[in-house]
Amino acid sequence: MYTSTEAPPRSAVRPRLDWLDNLRVALTVLVVLHHAAQAYGPADWWYVRDQPRSGILATLSALDGAFFMSLFFFVSAVFVPGSHDRRGGWAFLRGRLVRLGVPLVVGALTIVPGLMYAYYRHYRGYPPISYPRYFADVYLGLGDRPADWSGPSWPDLQFGHLWFIQNLLAYSLLYLLCRQAARLLSRGRRVARPARPVPGHRSLVLLALAVAAATYLIRIHYPLDTWVPVLDLLQVEPARVPQYAAFFTLGVLAGRYGWLERFPARTGWVWLAGGLGGAAVLFAVGSDAPCFGAGGATWPAALWALVDSALCVSLCVGLLTLFRETLGGTGPLRRELAAGSYTVYIVHLPVVVILQYALADRRPSALVAWVVVSGAAVLVAFPLAAALRRLPGARRVL
């Protein structure tokens, strides 16, 4: 444990934080539940259409979107500085390319086109074509674009839910470039690294306001759920970039300066209470509120950016505190779940969509369908991940 006046030494190896593994498992389960709700709650584009809708699930999706992927970026970034310091720049790069790049490419060539082909066959209204022809002509865009193409983009080539892995790889590469630039600027001199104080209430309030301001400005031109191809490759949702970039940076700083161990629980409990209170108000107001998900240069959009950012900061800080203080510990089952959580993130979506298709003609209520899909997907995805990780050579990637 490091004292409050010194930063962790460069050679220190961060001990395994069981509570952080448990948080990662909980976030992975939340991702499954979030995607299970996409067919039955929000009006966003989804692989399964024309299903019963629930305002509760629309609100749940908005609440999830406010914080859970930002927290994923934070948790993923915590170990980045230590990994770079132990392995060196080139080994760090190779590790990131294997761990993130390989699943990204494989998933974009197998999982995502399979999902998009199902959508093509069920909802686009074009004459049926074989999967190989769809993959070449429509997914890769080697064929002619139909005059009445229904979108959401041409060609169908995309990264789907793997956007997180792609963006995490991009952030990791930016971190590597910054470290290399800092090394060159220091000209080999060992630069003393002063300790950074743990963020307090004032810093967290300023963080929420800064993220809200940046979010509002970006959402004037890029509303929520608007995706932009950066350099025709990187799949980015600009409306969320301030949150994701801020929390990846905070995760790097937390890992570098030992904030996770030193952050005061009393501060975290206050922010958790605020986040839960804000979530309760969000559900009480419901998805019919004028500011709900608003974009553009309007006061409702400014209010939503503030609410969204405040929920992001408060719930991220609060959940980190909750798991550190009360949900630590480990065991064989928890270790297995933690080890497979990354694989679950990669493979869960086909399971979710298959279940949604299976229920599509039965027309249960939105909440019943969501509970069934969520529970079945979680029960299938984790054993599937465990089986895949036991394939020869898979553990290095998954």
Secondary structure, DSSP 8 states (H G I E B T S, - for coil): ---TTS---TT------HHHHHHHHHHHHHHHHHHHHTTTS--S--SS-S----HHHHHHHHHHHHHHHHHHHHHHHHTHHHHHHHH-HHHHHHHHIIIIIHHHHHHHHTHHHHHHHHHHHHHS------HHHIIIIIIS--S---TT---SSSS----GGGHHHHHHHHHHHHHHHHHHHHHHHHTT------------HHHHHHHHHHHHHHHHHHHTTS-TT--EEETTTEEE-GGGHHHHHHHHHHHHHHHHHTHHHHS-HHHHHHHHHHHHHHHHHHHHH-TTSTTTT--SSSHHHHHHHHHHHHHHHHHHHHHHHHHHHHS----HHHHHHHHHHHHHHHHHHHHHHHHHHHHHTT---HHHHHHHHHHHHHHHHHHHHHHHHTSTT-TTT-
